[in-house]
Each structure stands twice: as structure tokens, then as C-alpha cells.
Amino acid sequence: MTDTDVIHLGLQAMIISAKLCAPVLLTALAIGFAVSLFQSVTQIQEATLSFVPKAIGIGAALLFGGNWMLHELITFMSQLFQTIPDLVSKA
């Protein structure tokens, strides 16, 4: 296993983790922005007001995107396990 292989595997792992985190993080960002905008317009300064909409939104994002996330992760892991013998034989 060369240093190029290690860098390539690390890059692939970071890309897949960014792809899997993006729907949840973007949903939380959008809902948090909307709630904070609502709070600033109405001058309601309640810290716990954003928790319930974020929890519902993140749950919905996981519900609708969970199948895709699981498929992406399984594909990545399958490809990784298939390349392990090639990586070990290079050592």
C-alpha cells in the first residue's frame, strides 16, 4: 500500500462523509435561519423555539434521504472491501 493509495482512500472517505452529512446539515441550517429570521421579525427571543422545528426537519431529512444515504454507504464499503486484497498485495 503506497502513500498515494492512503491519500486516495482518505479522500474518498471524506467525500462520502460530506455527501452523507450534507442533507442533515443543510436542513438544520435552513430551518435555523428561518426560525432566527422569524424571531428577529417578531422580537420573540426564546432560545428553545428553534429546537422542535430543527428536530422535525432533521427527522424528515433522515426519513426521506436515509435510503439514499444507506445505499451510498453500502456502495462505498463494498468497493472498499473489494479493493482490500489489491491494497494488501502491494505492501
Backbone atoms as SQL, in Angstrom:
CREATE TABLE atoms (id INTEGER PRIMARY KEY, chain TEXT, resi INTEGER, resn TEXT, atom TEXT, x REAL, y REAL, z REAL);
INSERT INTO atoms VALUES
  (1, 'A', 1, 'MET', 'N', 0.849, -1.169, 0.000),
  (2, 'A', 1, 'MET', 'CA', 0.000, 0.000, 0.000),
  (3, 'A', 1, 'MET', 'C', 0.901, 1.240, 0.000),
  (4, 'A', 2, 'THR', 'N', 0.755, 2.030, -1.017),
  (5, 'A', 2, 'THR', 'CA', 1.585, 3.218, -1.140),
  (6, 'A', 2, 'THR', 'C', 0.908, 4.423, -0.482),
  (7, 'A', 3, 'ASP', 'N', 1.674, 5.497, -0.402),
  (8, 'A', 3, 'ASP', 'CA', 1.104, 6.697, 0.186),
  (9, 'A', 3, 'ASP', 'C', 0.000, 7.280, -0.693),
  (10, 'A', 4, 'THR', 'N', 0.083, 7.068, -1.986),
  (11, 'A', 4, 'THR', 'CA', -0.961, 7.519, -2.899),
  (12, 'A', 4, 'THR', 'C', -2.268, 6.783, -2.627),
  (13, 'A', 5, 'ASP', 'N', -2.179, 5.486, -2.344),
  (14, 'A', 5, 'ASP', 'CA', -3.380, 4.711, -2.021),
  (15, 'A', 5, 'ASP', 'C', -4.029, 5.206, -0.731),
  (16, 'A', 6, 'VAL', 'N', -3.216, 5.523, 0.241),
  (17, 'A', 6, 'VAL', 'CA', -3.741, 6.017, 1.514),
  (18, 'A', 6, 'VAL', 'C', -4.431, 7.361, 1.322),
  (19, 'A', 7, 'ILE', 'N', -3.809, 8.237, 0.555),
  (20, 'A', 7, 'ILE', 'CA', -4.407, 9.549, 0.292),
  (21, 'A', 7, 'ILE', 'C', -5.705, 9.390, -0.493),
  (22, 'A', 8, 'HIS', 'N', -5.716, 8.495, -1.466),
  (23, 'A', 8, 'HIS', 'CA', -6.924, 8.261, -2.257),
  (24, 'A', 8, 'HIS', 'C', -8.062, 7.721, -1.384),
  (25, 'A', 9, 'LEU', 'N', -7.772, 6.772, -0.509),
  (26, 'A', 9, 'LEU', 'CA', -8.804, 6.241, 0.389),
  (27, 'A', 9, 'LEU', 'C', -9.293, 7.309, 1.359),
  (28, 'A', 10, 'GLY', 'N', -8.388, 8.118, 1.873),
  (29, 'A', 10, 'GLY', 'CA', -8.790, 9.199, 2.770),
  (30, 'A', 10, 'GLY', 'C', -9.670, 10.223, 2.079),
  (31, 'A', 11, 'LEU', 'N', -9.327, 10.548, 0.830),
  (32, 'A', 11, 'LEU', 'CA', -10.124, 11.489, 0.054),
  (33, 'A', 11, 'LEU', 'C', -11.515, 10.931, -0.212),
  (34, 'A', 12, 'GLN', 'N', -11.584, 9.659, -0.590),
  (35, 'A', 12, 'GLN', 'CA', -12.881, 9.031, -0.818),
  (36, 'A', 12, 'GLN', 'C', -13.728, 9.015, 0.455),
  (37, 'A', 13, 'ALA', 'N', -13.104, 8.726, 1.585),
  (38, 'A', 13, 'ALA', 'CA', -13.830, 8.697, 2.859),
  (39, 'A', 13, 'ALA', 'C', -14.356, 10.084, 3.212),
  (40, 'A', 14, 'MET', 'N', -13.558, 11.116, 2.977),
  (41, 'A', 14, 'MET', 'CA', -14.024, 12.475, 3.274),
  (42, 'A', 14, 'MET', 'C', -15.150, 12.906, 2.344),
  (43, 'A', 15, 'ILE', 'N', -15.076, 12.506, 1.084),
  (44, 'A', 15, 'ILE', 'CA', -16.131, 12.861, 0.136),
  (45, 'A', 15, 'ILE', 'C', -17.431, 12.171, 0.510),
  (46, 'A', 16, 'ILE', 'N', -17.375, 10.887, 0.847),
  (47, 'A', 16, 'ILE', 'CA', -18.600, 10.173, 1.194),
  (48, 'A', 16, 'ILE', 'C', -19.178, 10.708, 2.495),
  (49, 'A', 17, 'SER', 'N', -18.326, 11.083, 3.441),
  (50, 'A', 17, 'SER', 'CA', -18.855, 11.632, 4.694),
  (51, 'A', 17, 'SER', 'C', -19.495, 12.999, 4.460),
  (52, 'A', 18, 'ALA', 'N', -18.933, 13.808, 3.586),
  (53, 'A', 18, 'ALA', 'CA', -19.544, 15.098, 3.265),
  (54, 'A', 18, 'ALA', 'C', -20.882, 14.915, 2.552),
  (55, 'A', 19, 'LYS', 'N', -20.948, 13.924, 1.635),
  (56, 'A', 19, 'LYS', 'CA', -22.201, 13.655, 0.937),
  (57, 'A', 19, 'LYS', 'C', -23.279, 13.168, 1.901),
  (58, 'A', 20, 'LEU', 'N', -22.891, 12.375, 2.894),
  (59, 'A', 20, 'LEU', 'CA', -23.880, 11.837, 3.829),
  (60, 'A', 20, 'LEU', 'C', -24.324, 12.883, 4.848),
  (61, 'A', 21, 'CYS', 'N', -23.454, 13.799, 5.212),
  (62, 'A', 21, 'CYS', 'CA', -23.797, 14.822, 6.209),
  (63, 'A', 21, 'CYS', 'C', -24.548, 16.004, 5.604),
  (64, 'A', 22, 'ALA', 'N', -24.387, 16.245, 4.326),
  (65, 'A', 22, 'ALA', 'CA', -24.928, 17.450, 3.701),
  (66, 'A', 22, 'ALA', 'C', -26.450, 17.607, 3.852),
  (67, 'A', 23, 'PRO', 'N', -27.268, 16.590, 3.595),
  (68, 'A', 23, 'PRO', 'CA', -28.715, 16.824, 3.720),
  (69, 'A', 23, 'PRO', 'C', -29.149, 17.218, 5.131),
  (70, 'A', 24, 'VAL', 'N', -28.583, 16.575, 6.126),
  (71, 'A', 24, 'VAL', 'CA', -28.951, 16.878, 7.507),
  (72, 'A', 24, 'VAL', 'C', -28.463, 18.263, 7.900),
  (73, 'A', 25, 'LEU', 'N', -27.220, 18.578, 7.566),
  (74, 'A', 25, 'LEU', 'CA', -26.669, 19.878, 7.944),
  (75, 'A', 25, 'LEU', 'C', -27.349, 21.028, 7.214),
  (76, 'A', 26, 'LEU', 'N', -27.642, 20.852, 5.933),
  (77, 'A', 26, 'LEU', 'CA', -28.313, 21.912, 5.186),
  (78, 'A', 26, 'LEU', 'C', -29.747, 22.119, 5.664),
  (79, 'A', 27, 'THR', 'N', -30.413, 21.032, 6.048),
  (80, 'A', 27, 'THR', 'CA', -31.763, 21.157, 6.605),
  (81, 'A', 27, 'THR', 'C', -31.734, 21.922, 7.916),
  (82, 'A', 28, 'ALA', 'N', -30.812, 21.573, 8.795),
  (83, 'A', 28, 'ALA', 'CA', -30.694, 22.281, 10.072),
  (84, 'A', 28, 'ALA', 'C', -30.326, 23.748, 9.854),
  (85, 'A', 29, 'LEU', 'N', -29.469, 24.017, 8.882),
  (86, 'A', 29, 'LEU', 'CA', -29.075, 25.392, 8.582),
  (87, 'A', 29, 'LEU', 'C', -30.261, 26.203, 8.089),
  (88, 'A', 30, 'ALA', 'N', -31.028, 25.649, 7.162),
  (89, 'A', 30, 'ALA', 'CA', -32.167, 26.373, 6.595),
  (90, 'A', 30, 'ALA', 'C', -33.242, 26.624, 7.651),
  (91, 'A', 31, 'ILE', 'N', -33.536, 25.622, 8.453),
  (92, 'A', 31, 'ILE', 'CA', -34.560, 25.795, 9.486),
  (93, 'A', 31, 'ILE', 'C', -34.071, 26.766, 10.556),
  (94, 'A', 32, 'GLY', 'N', -32.823, 26.666, 10.944),
  (95, 'A', 32, 'GLY', 'CA', -32.278, 27.592, 11.925),
  (96, 'A', 32, 'GLY', 'C', -32.310, 29.029, 11.434),
  (97, 'A', 33, 'PHE', 'N', -31.996, 29.227, 10.162),
  (98, 'A', 33, 'PHE', 'CA', -32.052, 30.571, 9.595),
  (99, 'A', 33, 'PHE', 'C', -33.481, 31.090, 9.568),
  (100, 'A', 34, 'ALA', 'N', -34.426, 30.240, 9.156),
  (101, 'A', 34, 'ALA', 'CA', -35.824, 30.665, 9.094),
  (102, 'A', 34, 'ALA', 'C', -36.368, 31.014, 10.481),
  (103, 'A', 35, 'VAL', 'N', -36.034, 30.205, 11.464),
  (104, 'A', 35, 'VAL', 'CA', -36.514, 30.471, 12.819),
  (105, 'A', 35, 'VAL', 'C', -35.878, 31.731, 13.383),
  (106, 'A', 36, 'SER', 'N', -34.590, 31.922, 13.138),
  (107, 'A', 36, 'SER', 'CA', -33.945, 33.136, 13.647),
  (108, 'A', 36, 'SER', 'C', -34.476, 34.383, 12.949),
  (109, 'A', 37, 'LEU', 'N', -34.799, 34.276, 11.671),
  (110, 'A', 37, 'LEU', 'CA', -35.410, 35.396, 10.961),
  (111, 'A', 37, 'LEU', 'C', -36.786, 35.700, 11.544),
  (112, 'A', 38, 'PHE', 'N', -37.561, 34.660, 11.806),
  (113, 'A', 38, 'PHE', 'CA', -38.874, 34.827, 12.431),
  (114, 'A', 38, 'PHE', 'C', -38.744, 35.470, 13.814),
  (115, 'A', 39, 'GLN', 'N', -37.754, 35.036, 14.573),
  (116, 'A', 39, 'GLN', 'CA', -37.553, 35.599, 15.913),
  (117, 'A', 39, 'GLN', 'C', -37.144, 37.065, 15.845),
  (118, 'A', 40, 'SER', 'N', -36.322, 37.401, 14.887),
  (119, 'A', 40, 'SER', 'CA', -35.897, 38.800, 14.797),
  (120, 'A', 40, 'SER', 'C', -37.020, 39.704, 14.297),
  (121, 'A', 41, 'VAL', 'N', -37.886, 39.181, 13.443),
  (122, 'A', 41, 'VAL', 'CA', -39.005, 39.986, 12.942),
  (123, 'A', 41, 'VAL', 'C', -40.046, 40.195, 14.038),
  (124, 'A', 42, 'THR', 'N', -40.352, 39.148, 14.784),
  (125, 'A', 42, 'THR', 'CA', -41.391, 39.233, 15.809),
  (126, 'A', 42, 'THR', 'C', -40.841, 39.629, 17.172),
  (127, 'A', 43, 'GLN', 'N', -39.550, 39.729, 17.304),
  (128, 'A', 43, 'GLN', 'CA', -38.866, 40.075, 18.553),
  (129, 'A', 43, 'GLN', 'C', -39.174, 39.085, 19.672),
  (130, 'A', 44, 'ILE', 'N', -39.398, 37.845, 19.316),
  (131, 'A', 44, 'ILE', 'CA', -39.541, 36.776, 20.294),
  (132, 'A', 44, 'ILE', 'C', -38.157, 36.186, 20.501),
  (133, 'A', 45, 'GLN', 'N', -37.601, 36.345, 21.669),
  (134, 'A', 45, 'GLN', 'CA', -36.248, 35.859, 21.939),
  (135, 'A', 45, 'GLN', 'C', -36.312, 34.655, 22.874),
  (136, 'A', 46, 'GLU', 'N', -36.719, 33.539, 22.345),
  (137, 'A', 46, 'GLU', 'CA', -36.802, 32.294, 23.103),
  (138, 'A', 46, 'GLU', 'C', -35.782, 31.322, 22.517),
  (139, 'A', 47, 'ALA', 'N', -34.854, 30.867, 23.345),
  (140, 'A', 47, 'ALA', 'CA', -33.758, 30.015, 22.854),
  (141, 'A', 47, 'ALA', 'C', -34.244, 28.628, 22.467),
  (142, 'A', 48, 'THR', 'N', -35.291, 28.152, 23.108),
  (143, 'A', 48, 'THR', 'CA', -35.760, 26.785, 22.834),
  (144, 'A', 48, 'THR', 'C', -36.725, 26.715, 21.664),
  (145, 'A', 49, 'LEU', 'N', -37.077, 27.854, 21.076),
  (146, 'A', 49, 'LEU', 'CA', -38.049, 27.874, 19.983),
  (147, 'A', 49, 'LEU', 'C', -37.538, 27.146, 18.743),
  (148, 'A', 50, 'SER', 'N', -36.245, 27.151, 18.494),
  (149, 'A', 50, 'SER', 'CA', -35.719, 26.549, 17.272),
  (150, 'A', 50, 'SER', 'C', -35.488, 25.040, 17.401),
  (151, 'A', 51, 'PHE', 'N', -35.572, 24.498, 18.607),
  (152, 'A', 51, 'PHE', 'CA', -35.246, 23.083, 18.786),
  (153, 'A', 51, 'PHE', 'C', -36.260, 22.159, 18.119),
  (154, 'A', 52, 'VAL', 'N', -37.537, 22.387, 18.348),
  (155, 'A', 52, 'VAL', 'CA', -38.565, 21.485, 17.819),
  (156, 'A', 52, 'VAL', 'C', -38.615, 21.514, 16.286),
  (157, 'A', 53, 'PRO', 'N', -38.620, 22.675, 15.639),
  (158, 'A', 53, 'PRO', 'CA', -38.608, 22.645, 14.168),
  (159, 'A', 53, 'PRO', 'C', -37.356, 21.979, 13.593),
  (160, 'A', 54, 'LYS', 'N', -36.198, 22.201, 14.234),
  (161, 'A', 54, 'LYS', 'CA', -34.979, 21.550, 13.749),
  (162, 'A', 54, 'LYS', 'C', -35.070, 20.043, 13.913),
  (163, 'A', 55, 'ALA', 'N', -35.576, 19.580, 15.039),
  (164, 'A', 55, 'ALA', 'CA', -35.695, 18.140, 15.272),
  (165, 'A', 55, 'ALA', 'C', -36.645, 17.509, 14.258),
  (166, 'A', 56, 'ILE', 'N', -37.748, 18.170, 13.991),
  (167, 'A', 56, 'ILE', 'CA', -38.696, 17.644, 12.996),
  (168, 'A', 56, 'ILE', 'C', -38.080, 17.663, 11.602),
  (169, 'A', 57, 'GLY', 'N', -37.401, 18.749, 11.263),
  (170, 'A', 57, 'GLY', 'CA', -36.780, 18.861, 9.937),
  (171, 'A', 57, 'GLY', 'C', -35.668, 17.846, 9.726),
  (172, 'A', 58, 'ILE', 'N', -34.841, 17.628, 10.744),
  (173, 'A', 58, 'ILE', 'CA', -33.765, 16.648, 10.630),
  (174, 'A', 58, 'ILE', 'C', -34.344, 15.241, 10.539),
  (175, 'A', 59, 'GLY', 'N', -35.394, 14.990, 11.300),
  (176, 'A', 59, 'GLY', 'CA', -36.060, 13.686, 11.195),
  (177, 'A', 59, 'GLY', 'C', -36.628, 13.453, 9.804),
  (178, 'A', 60, 'ALA', 'N', -37.224, 14.486, 9.229),
  (179, 'A', 60, 'ALA', 'CA', -37.758, 14.370, 7.867),
  (180, 'A', 60, 'ALA', 'C', -36.642, 14.171, 6.850),
  (181, 'A', 61, 'ALA', 'N', -35.531, 14.881, 7.031),
  (182, 'A', 61, 'ALA', 'CA', -34.397, 14.720, 6.112),
  (183, 'A', 61, 'ALA', 'C', -33.845, 13.304, 6.184),
  (184, 'A', 62, 'LEU', 'N', -33.765, 12.754, 7.391),
  (185, 'A', 62, 'LEU', 'CA', -33.294, 11.377, 7.530),
  (186, 'A', 62, 'LEU', 'C', -34.301, 10.380, 6.971),
  (187, 'A', 63, 'LEU', 'N', -35.577, 10.678, 7.137),
  (188, 'A', 63, 'LEU', 'CA', -36.615, 9.785, 6.623),
  (189, 'A', 63, 'LEU', 'C', -36.603, 9.741, 5.099),
  (190, 'A', 64, 'PHE', 'N', -36.506, 10.918, 4.479),
  (191, 'A', 64, 'PHE', 'CA', -36.548, 10.966, 3.020),
  (192, 'A', 64, 'PHE', 'C', -35.195, 10.638, 2.379),
  (193, 'A', 65, 'GLY', 'N', -34.089, 10.972, 3.039),
  (194, 'A', 65, 'GLY', 'CA', -32.780, 10.734, 2.452),
  (195, 'A', 65, 'GLY', 'C', -32.048, 9.531, 3.004),
  (196, 'A', 66, 'GLY', 'N', -32.642, 8.859, 3.965),
  (197, 'A', 66, 'GLY', 'CA', -31.964, 7.735, 4.612),
  (198, 'A', 66, 'GLY', 'C', -31.667, 6.578, 3.680),
  (199, 'A', 67, 'ASN', 'N', -32.605, 6.281, 2.788),
  (200, 'A', 67, 'ASN', 'CA', -32.402, 5.187, 1.837),
  (201, 'A', 67, 'ASN', 'C', -31.217, 5.490, 0.924),
  (202, 'A', 68, 'TRP', 'N', -31.145, 6.715, 0.429),
  (203, 'A', 68, 'TRP', 'CA', -30.032, 7.116, -0.431),
  (204, 'A', 68, 'TRP', 'C', -28.718, 7.082, 0.346),
  (205, 'A', 69, 'MET', 'N', -28.734, 7.574, 1.587),
  (206, 'A', 69, 'MET', 'CA', -27.525, 7.581, 2.405),
  (207, 'A', 69, 'MET', 'C', -27.018, 6.162, 2.643),
  (208, 'A', 70, 'LEU', 'N', -27.931, 5.271, 2.977),
  (209, 'A', 70, 'LEU', 'CA', -27.539, 3.883, 3.217),
  (210, 'A', 70, 'LEU', 'C', -27.005, 3.236, 1.950),
  (211, 'A', 71, 'HIS', 'N', -27.617, 3.515, 0.818),
  (212, 'A', 71, 'HIS', 'CA', -27.145, 2.963, -0.451),
  (213, 'A', 71, 'HIS', 'C', -25.733, 3.474, -0.776),
  (214, 'A', 72, 'GLU', 'N', -25.482, 4.753, -0.573),
  (215, 'A', 72, 'GLU', 'CA', -24.152, 5.321, -0.820),
  (216, 'A', 72, 'GLU', 'C', -23.100, 4.690, 0.093),
  (217, 'A', 73, 'LEU', 'N', -23.446, 4.521, 1.359),
  (218, 'A', 73, 'LEU', 'CA', -22.501, 3.944, 2.310),
  (219, 'A', 73, 'LEU', 'C', -22.214, 2.479, 1.994),
  (220, 'A', 74, 'ILE', 'N', -23.229, 1.728, 1.635),
  (221, 'A', 74, 'ILE', 'CA', -23.034, 0.318, 1.289),
  (222, 'A', 74, 'ILE', 'C', -22.184, 0.191, 0.024),
  (223, 'A', 75, 'THR', 'N', -22.421, 1.057, -0.960),
  (224, 'A', 75, 'THR', 'CA', -21.629, 1.030, -2.187),
  (225, 'A', 75, 'THR', 'C', -20.166, 1.336, -1.894),
  (226, 'A', 76, 'PHE', 'N', -19.919, 2.346, -1.067),
  (227, 'A', 76, 'PHE', 'CA', -18.546, 2.704, -0.713),
  (228, 'A', 76, 'PHE', 'C', -17.861, 1.558, 0.022),
  (229, 'A', 77, 'MET', 'N', -18.539, 0.973, 0.988),
  (230, 'A', 77, 'MET', 'CA', -17.932, -0.104, 1.764),
  (231, 'A', 77, 'MET', 'C', -17.701, -1.345, 0.902),
  (232, 'A', 78, 'SER', 'N', -18.611, -1.642, -0.001),
  (233, 'A', 78, 'SER', 'CA', -18.423, -2.790, -0.899),
  (234, 'A', 78, 'SER', 'C', -17.197, -2.591, -1.786),
  (235, 'A', 79, 'GLN', 'N', -17.055, -1.393, -2.337),
  (236, 'A', 79, 'GLN', 'CA', -15.881, -1.111, -3.160),
  (237, 'A', 79, 'GLN', 'C', -14.602, -1.162, -2.337),
  (238, 'A', 80, 'LEU', 'N', -14.673, -0.691, -1.099),
  (239, 'A', 80, 'LEU', 'CA', -13.502, -0.723, -0.235),
  (240, 'A', 80, 'LEU', 'C', -13.102, -2.156, 0.085),
  (241, 'A', 81, 'PHE', 'N', -14.069, -2.992, 0.414),
  (242, 'A', 81, 'PHE', 'CA', -13.761, -4.385, 0.733),
  (243, 'A', 81, 'PHE', 'C', -13.251, -5.155, -0.483),
  (244, 'A', 82, 'GLN', 'N', -13.711, -4.783, -1.674),
  (245, 'A', 82, 'GLN', 'CA', -13.228, -5.449, -2.880),
  (246, 'A', 82, 'GLN', 'C', -11.787, -5.052, -3.202),
  (247, 'A', 83, 'THR', 'N', -11.383, -3.859, -2.816),
  (248, 'A', 83, 'THR', 'CA', -10.014, -3.419, -3.113),
  (249, 'A', 83, 'THR', 'C', -9.013, -3.776, -2.044),
  (250, 'A', 84, 'ILE', 'N', -9.447, -4.295, -0.906),
  (251, 'A', 84, 'ILE', 'CA', -8.517, -4.635, 0.175),
  (252, 'A', 84, 'ILE', 'C', -7.457, -5.651, -0.269),
  (253, 'A', 85, 'PRO', 'N', -7.829, -6.727, -0.963),
  (254, 'A', 85, 'PRO', 'CA', -6.764, -7.665, -1.395),
  (255, 'A', 85, 'PRO', 'C', -5.725, -7.022, -2.300),
  (256, 'A', 86, 'ASP', 'N', -6.152, -6.129, -3.188),
  (257, 'A', 86, 'ASP', 'CA', -5.181, -5.437, -4.054),
  (258, 'A', 86, 'ASP', 'C', -4.275, -4.524, -3.252),
  (259, 'A', 87, 'LEU', 'N', -4.844, -3.864, -2.249),
  (260, 'A', 87, 'LEU', 'CA', -4.048, -2.946, -1.429),
  (261, 'A', 87, 'LEU', 'C', -3.042, -3.710, -0.574),
  (262, 'A', 88, 'VAL', 'N', -3.440, -4.855, -0.053),
  (263, 'A', 88, 'VAL', 'CA', -2.560, -5.630, 0.803),
  (264, 'A', 88, 'VAL', 'C', -1.440, -6.269, -0.023),
  (265, 'A', 89, 'SER', 'N', -1.758, -6.677, -1.246),
  (266, 'A', 89, 'SER', 'CA', -0.747, -7.333, -2.066),
  (267, 'A', 89, 'SER', 'C', 0.340, -6.359, -2.528),
  (268, 'A', 90, 'LYS', 'N', 0.049, -5.048, -2.530),
  (269, 'A', 90, 'LYS', 'CA', 1.051, -4.060, -2.917),
  (270, 'A', 90, 'LYS', 'C', 2.097, -3.847, -1.817),
  (271, 'A', 91, 'ALA', 'N', 1.757, -4.225, -0.588),
  (272, 'A', 91, 'ALA', 'CA', 2.663, -3.954, 0.538),
  (273, 'A', 91, 'ALA', 'C', 3.937, -4.773, 0.488);
